[in-house]
Every structure is written in structure tokens, then in C-alpha cells.
């Protein structure tokens, strides 16, 4: 029995990959249809704007089909496409005017982050919650919780210090916690 994969974990055979790299429209369409939902879902999580995510997804696939000949292992297509998706979003955000963020110089316990991440993952309406964050905070939270990157990897992607990413992530979780405590009544009297 074969195992079905979804998202970026789907496999593409060597023949389809070679045909797509050679510019064959049908093969490119197969790859596009196979990965479009994963690409758009990741981009919506990163930028929280469906129209922008669709525009960036077009950029991802245009870049992918242009650079597909560089991919040596057909089994790595999903991981390569995921990396390209994230880097495309990061490039977009880097091109935007920076938002001023004060960096607090306080020490934050990393064990506390894990506990905070647990409650965030269990929430039902993540999109409404994530909308409370600015672009930089959303990137840090999504890459950490949604994509499984650690703070050092995120720092490398963003060309920042790991401590800056950790502090931004902590501030984002504090902002989300504040939003939740305002939105969720503590007293359930009728």
C-alpha cells in the first residue's frame, strides 16, 4: 500500500520533473497543481493576505520553473519549493519600508516560549489571532510554529541576530496573549 503525501511532502517523478525543467507546459501544470495549495497556504500564513499570497505564489512558480533545471534530486522538489516559497515572501517583506520596533533588553526564559506556543497551536481561529501581529512578528511566529524553523534558522533567513528573533517572537506571543485575554471573557455568568 502506498502512502499518500500532501503539501510539500508530495513526490514528483523524474520524468515529470525533467519535462517541466525542459519547458513542457503539461509537466509544469502537473507540478503547479500538485504544490499550489501548499505554496499558497504557506504564503497566507506568512503574509496574512490572500491576494498577496496568490501574487507571491505566481512569483514562486515562475522562479521555480526558471530554476528547475538546477534541482538535482527529484525527491527534493517539495523541500526546495518550500524554501523558495519562504524566501520569496521574505524578499517581498524586505522590499517593504521597515517598521520601527523597539527591542527590549530583558532576558526571556525559553521554556516559557514552549508553553506559550502550546496554547497558540491549540487555538481554533489562528487567522484572526495572527492578524493582530505586524509583518515581522507574523513571520517569526509562522516560521517558528507553522513551518518548524528554530530561532537560529529564522535569524539566518532574516539576516538578523537570533536574540532579536527570540525577542520579537516573545513580544508577538505576549501581544497575542493580551488580545486573547481581552477577547475571551473570564466570567461566564448568564
WOFEN-V189607 format. One line per field, one symbol per residue. phi: phi as a letter, one per 40 degrees, with the letter a starting at -180 (. if undefined). psi: psi as a letter, one per 40 degrees, with the letter a starting at -180 (. if undefined). burial: 1 if it has 9 or more other C-alpha atoms within 8 Angstrom, else 0. A space follows every 10 residues. Layout:
phi=???
psi=???
burial=???
This chain:
phi=.cccbbgccc bbcccccccc ccgcdccccc cdccbdcccc dcccccbfac cccccccccd ccccccbdcc ccbcccdccc cccccccccc ccccccdcbc bccccccbcc cccccccdcc ccccbccccc ccccdcccdc ccccccbgcc ccccdcccfb cccccdcccc cccccccccc ccccccbbcc
psi=hihhiibeei ihiddddddd deehdddddd ddddeddddd ddddddefhd dddddddddd ddddddedee hdhdeedddd dddddddddd ddddeihihh hhhifihhhd dddddddddd deidgddddd eeiidddddd ddddddeeii dddddddefi iddddddddd dddddddddd dddhhehfi.
burial=0000001101 1100011111 1001001101 1101111111 0111111100 0111011011 1001101110 1001001110 1101111111 0000000000 0000000000 0010011000 0000010011 0110101111 1111100010 1001111001 1101111111 1110110010 1000000000
